[in-house]
Amino acid sequence: MWAFLPNVVVALLIFLVAGALAAGVSTLAARVPGDTGLGKVVATAAPILIMTIATFMILDQLKIAHDIVVLTDAALIGAIAVGSALIRPRRPRRRRADARGRVHVGAGDKGQ
């Protein structure tokens, strides 16, 4: 009758650890890059990502909609991989432009 109780306890532990980790990452991301645009994005996106993955872990632990959880988790990880792959090619173009003497003023630059 109480066979589900260990799964609920583990799900609760996953939630508590993920919440603490998300808060720590948000605080660290807000302090390290400072008040830059990237710092704000990381401080906002990292806790959302951590809690999203924790939600998938909790649903999987509780054996709720296993197939949907696995498919959505794979899609999320795939989207992160594609997004990070698309960020990479921009860097060499900026270096080539800098080598030619062009000045780039971005969101975090002050133009000095």
Secondary structure by P-SEA (a helix, b strand, c coil): cccaaaaaaaaaaaaaaaaaaaaaaaaaaaccccccaaaaaaaccaaaaaaaaaaaaaaaaaccaaaaaaaaaaaaaaaaaaaaaaaaaaaaaaaaaaaabbbbbccccccc
